[in-house]
């Protein structure tokens, strides 16, 4: 008799992929970790002799669990105080991720810009888009996961692709492409150079801050080079008045980012979106609930 693989080992083998699927669907590290814990318990109770493809089966469990969480999250986000931003995910190969967090996400799929674009999709559309466009699952596997026909899944994916294409005008620069502009931006920000910052900002640049109603943060998008530059420098100056300021550079969600610590505590993570050689958006996460898993 062929010895069956240990369920725990099978789960560990695919854990990075499973976390990535959950994070792409949810935009939350904490929720993705919770989904993986629940999925593991479900996986342990499965009759594993009947499972032909552990990778596809585990992805199905995780996707269904994530969909349940997302449907509840959509309702909560409607009452969210101020802009909602995804929970930052470290994508710097030189930086160790927090314990228990491992993923396979790279490229534009994990950028804050793309995660925000996917917020416009229905939960089922988002799951289909993630499984097909990000992770390359076939339509039959996706159909079994979401409980629809292959034809329906193809339609859902096409609608999702059209929606994403309409909102994503140009691709976000890769870290390598963004580096020259990002380094100038970070230098200008940390030296208080207003004009230097403005020269790097797109005419329609937007600043979004996520305080979640827990800490102070601007509750509406701020647009325009002058307003964004002065807001950024004002926030850094305010932080310096509150205590010992320490600014560190990292890559989160495939974007250059400033981790701002005050008296050794992470106060905010500000990421820079670069397209076409200019900064098109600045994303500032201050909600402490979204910073607990961020390693700087």
C-alpha positions as CSV (number, residue, x, y, z in Angstrom):
1,X,0.0,0.0,0.0
2,X,1.3,3.4,-0.9
3,X,2.0,5.6,2.1
4,X,-0.2,8.7,2.2
5,X,1.6,12.0,2.6
6,X,1.2,13.6,6.0
7,X,-1.6,16.2,5.9
8,X,0.5,18.7,7.9
9,X,3.4,18.3,5.5
10,X,1.1,18.8,2.5
11,X,-0.3,22.0,4.0
12,X,3.2,23.3,4.8
13,X,4.3,22.6,1.3
14,X,1.6,24.8,-0.1
15,X,1.4,27.3,2.7
16,X,3.1,30.2,0.9
17,X,0.7,29.9,-2.1
18,X,-2.3,29.6,0.2
19,X,-1.4,32.7,2.2
20,X,-0.9,34.6,-1.0
21,X,-4.4,33.6,-2.3
22,X,-6.0,34.7,1.0
23,X,-4.1,38.0,1.1
24,X,-5.0,38.8,-2.5
25,X,-8.7,38.2,-1.9
26,X,-8.7,40.0,1.5
27,X,-6.0,42.6,1.5
28,X,-5.3,41.8,5.1
29,X,-2.4,39.9,6.6
30,X,-4.3,39.2,9.9
31,X,-7.4,37.9,8.1
32,X,-5.3,35.8,5.7
33,X,-3.6,34.2,8.7
34,X,-7.0,33.5,10.3
35,X,-8.2,31.9,7.1
36,X,-5.2,29.7,6.9
37,X,-5.7,28.5,10.5
38,X,-9.4,27.7,9.8
39,X,-8.5,26.0,6.5
40,X,-5.9,23.8,8.1
41,X,-8.4,22.5,10.6
42,X,-10.8,21.7,7.7
43,X,-8.0,20.1,5.8
44,X,-7.2,17.8,8.8
45,X,-10.7,16.5,8.8
46,X,-10.7,15.6,5.1
47,X,-10.5,12.0,3.9
48,X,-7.1,12.5,2.2
49,X,-7.3,9.2,0.2
50,X,-10.0,10.8,-1.9
51,X,-7.9,13.9,-2.7
52,X,-6.2,13.7,-6.1
53,X,-4.6,17.1,-6.2
54,X,-3.7,18.5,-2.8
55,X,-2.7,21.9,-4.2
56,X,-6.0,22.5,-5.9
57,X,-8.0,21.1,-3.0
58,X,-6.3,23.3,-0.5
59,X,-6.7,26.3,-2.7
60,X,-10.4,25.6,-2.9
61,X,-10.7,25.4,0.9
62,X,-8.8,28.6,1.4
63,X,-10.7,30.5,-1.3
64,X,-14.0,29.5,0.1
65,X,-13.0,30.5,3.6
66,X,-11.6,33.8,2.3
67,X,-14.8,34.6,0.4
68,X,-16.8,34.2,3.6
69,X,-14.5,36.6,5.4
70,X,-14.6,39.1,2.4
71,X,-18.3,39.2,2.3
72,X,-18.4,40.3,5.9
73,X,-15.5,42.7,5.4
74,X,-17.3,44.4,2.5
75,X,-20.1,45.4,4.9
76,X,-17.6,46.6,7.5
77,X,-15.6,48.7,5.0
78,X,-18.8,50.6,4.1
79,X,-18.7,52.0,7.6
80,X,-14.9,52.4,7.7
81,X,-13.7,55.8,8.9
82,X,-11.7,57.5,6.1
83,X,-10.0,55.7,3.2
84,X,-9.4,52.0,3.6
85,X,-6.0,50.7,2.5
86,X,-4.7,47.1,2.4
87,X,-2.6,45.9,5.3
88,X,1.1,46.3,4.3
89,X,2.9,43.2,3.2
90,X,6.7,43.1,3.1
91,X,8.0,42.2,-0.4
92,X,11.7,43.1,0.3
93,X,13.8,40.0,-0.4
94,X,16.5,41.3,1.9
95,X,14.1,41.6,4.9
96,X,12.7,38.6,6.8
97,X,8.9,38.5,7.0
98,X,7.3,38.2,10.4
99,X,7.1,34.7,11.9
100,X,4.6,32.5,10.1
101,X,4.2,34.8,7.1
102,X,5.5,33.4,3.8
103,X,4.2,34.2,0.4
104,X,4.8,34.0,-3.4
105,X,3.4,37.3,-4.3
106,X,5.5,39.5,-6.7
107,X,4.8,42.1,-9.4
108,X,1.9,44.4,-9.9
109,X,-0.6,42.0,-8.4
110,X,0.5,42.8,-4.9
111,X,0.7,46.6,-5.2
112,X,-1.6,48.7,-3.2
113,X,-2.9,50.2,-6.5
114,X,-4.0,46.8,-7.8
115,X,-5.5,45.7,-4.4
116,X,-7.6,48.9,-4.4
117,X,-8.7,48.4,-8.0
118,X,-9.9,44.9,-7.0
119,X,-12.0,46.4,-4.2
120,X,-14.4,47.4,-7.0
121,X,-15.1,43.8,-7.9
122,X,-17.8,41.6,-6.3
123,X,-16.3,39.0,-3.9
124,X,-16.9,36.2,-6.4
125,X,-15.4,38.2,-9.3
126,X,-12.4,39.0,-7.1
127,X,-11.8,35.3,-6.2
128,X,-12.1,34.2,-9.8
129,X,-9.8,37.0,-11.0
130,X,-7.2,36.2,-8.4
131,X,-7.2,32.5,-9.0
132,X,-7.1,32.9,-12.8
133,X,-5.1,36.0,-13.5
134,X,-2.7,36.0,-10.6
135,X,-2.2,32.3,-9.9
136,X,-3.1,30.6,-13.2
137,X,-5.6,28.0,-12.0
138,X,-7.7,26.5,-14.8
139,X,-11.3,27.3,-15.2
140,X,-12.5,23.8,-14.1
141,X,-10.6,24.2,-10.8
142,X,-12.1,27.7,-10.3
143,X,-15.6,26.5,-11.2
144,X,-15.4,23.8,-8.6
145,X,-14.2,26.3,-6.0
146,X,-16.9,29.0,-6.5
147,X,-19.7,26.6,-7.3
148,X,-20.4,27.8,-10.8
149,X,-20.2,26.4,-14.3
150,X,-17.0,27.0,-16.4
151,X,-18.9,29.2,-18.7
152,X,-20.1,31.4,-15.9
153,X,-16.6,31.6,-14.5
154,X,-15.2,32.7,-17.8
155,X,-17.8,35.4,-17.9
156,X,-17.0,36.5,-14.4
157,X,-13.3,36.6,-15.2
158,X,-13.9,38.7,-18.3
159,X,-16.0,41.2,-16.5
160,X,-13.4,41.4,-13.7
161,X,-10.6,41.9,-16.3
162,X,-12.6,44.7,-18.0
163,X,-13.2,46.4,-14.7
164,X,-9.5,46.2,-13.7
165,X,-8.4,47.4,-17.2
166,X,-10.8,50.4,-17.0
167,X,-9.3,51.5,-13.6
168,X,-5.7,50.6,-14.2
169,X,-4.5,53.1,-16.8
170,X,-0.8,52.2,-16.8
171,X,1.3,49.7,-15.0
172,X,2.9,50.5,-11.6
173,X,6.7,50.6,-12.0
174,X,8.6,47.6,-10.6
175,X,11.0,48.4,-7.7
176,X,13.9,48.3,-10.1
177,X,12.2,50.7,-12.4
178,X,11.0,53.0,-9.6
179,X,14.3,53.2,-7.7
180,X,15.7,56.4,-9.2
181,X,12.5,58.4,-8.6
182,X,11.9,56.7,-5.2
183,X,15.4,57.6,-4.0
184,X,14.9,61.3,-5.0
185,X,11.5,61.3,-3.4
186,X,12.8,59.8,-0.1
187,X,15.7,62.3,0.0
188,X,13.4,65.2,-0.6
189,X,10.9,64.0,2.0
190,X,13.5,63.5,4.7
191,X,15.4,66.8,4.1
192,X,12.2,68.9,3.9
193,X,12.7,69.9,0.2
194,X,9.2,71.0,-0.8
195,X,10.1,72.0,-4.4
196,X,12.1,68.8,-4.8
197,X,9.1,66.8,-3.8
198,X,6.7,68.7,-6.1
199,X,9.0,68.2,-9.0
200,X,8.6,64.4,-8.6
201,X,4.8,64.4,-8.2
202,X,2.4,63.9,-11.0
203,X,-0.2,66.7,-11.6
204,X,-3.0,64.4,-10.5
205,X,-1.1,62.8,-7.6
206,X,-3.3,61.7,-4.7
207,X,-2.5,61.1,-1.0
208,X,-4.6,58.5,0.9
209,X,-4.2,58.0,4.6
210,X,-5.7,55.1,6.6
211,X,-6.2,55.8,10.3
212,X,-9.3,53.7,10.6
213,X,-10.8,56.1,13.1
214,X,-8.2,54.8,15.7
215,X,-5.6,57.5,15.2
216,X,-5.5,60.9,13.5
217,X,-5.3,60.8,9.7
218,X,-6.7,62.9,6.9
219,X,-10.1,61.4,6.1
220,X,-10.4,62.5,2.5
221,X,-8.0,62.0,-0.4
222,X,-5.6,65.0,-0.8
223,X,-4.8,65.8,-4.5
224,X,-2.2,68.0,-6.2
225,X,1.6,68.3,-6.0
226,X,1.6,71.3,-3.7
227,X,-0.9,70.0,-1.2
228,X,0.6,66.5,-1.1
229,X,4.2,67.7,-0.7
230,X,3.3,70.1,2.1
231,X,1.2,67.4,3.8
232,X,4.0,64.9,3.7
233,X,6.6,67.2,5.1
234,X,4.1,68.4,7.7
235,X,3.5,64.9,8.9
236,X,7.2,64.2,9.2
237,X,7.8,67.5,11.1
238,X,4.9,66.7,13.5
239,X,6.4,63.2,14.1
240,X,9.7,64.8,15.0
241,X,8.0,67.0,17.6
242,X,6.4,64.0,19.2
243,X,9.6,62.2,20.0
244,X,12.7,60.7,18.5
245,X,12.1,60.2,14.8
246,X,13.6,57.3,12.9
247,X,12.8,56.9,9.2
248,X,13.6,53.6,7.5
249,X,13.3,52.5,3.9
250,X,11.8,49.2,2.8
251,X,9.8,47.6,0.0
252,X,6.2,46.8,0.9
253,X,3.6,45.6,-1.7
254,X,6.3,46.0,-4.3
255,X,6.6,49.7,-3.6
256,X,9.3,51.8,-2.0
257,X,8.1,52.8,1.5
258,X,9.0,55.0,4.4
259,X,8.6,53.3,7.8
260,X,8.3,56.1,10.3
261,X,9.1,55.2,13.9
262,X,8.6,57.6,16.9
263,X,10.5,56.6,20.0
264,X,11.0,53.2,18.5
265,X,7.4,52.5,17.8
266,X,6.1,52.2,14.2
267,X,3.8,55.2,13.7
268,X,3.1,54.9,9.9
269,X,4.1,53.2,6.8
270,X,4.0,55.4,3.7
271,X,4.4,53.8,0.3
272,X,5.0,55.5,-3.0
273,X,3.3,54.5,-6.3
274,X,5.4,55.4,-9.4
275,X,4.2,55.3,-12.9
276,X,5.9,56.8,-16.0
277,X,8.7,58.2,-14.0
278,X,6.6,60.3,-11.5
279,X,4.9,59.6,-8.2
280,X,1.2,59.1,-8.9
281,X,0.0,58.2,-5.4
282,X,1.1,58.1,-1.8
283,X,-0.4,55.6,0.6
284,X,0.0,56.2,4.3
285,X,-1.1,53.5,6.7
286,X,-1.4,54.7,10.3
287,X,-4.1,52.3,11.7
288,X,-2.2,50.5,14.4
289,X,-4.2,47.3,13.8
290,X,-2.7,47.2,10.3
291,X,0.9,47.7,11.5
292,X,1.2,44.9,14.1
293,X,2.6,42.4,11.6
294,X,4.9,45.0,9.8
295,X,8.5,44.2,10.3
296,X,10.9,47.2,9.8
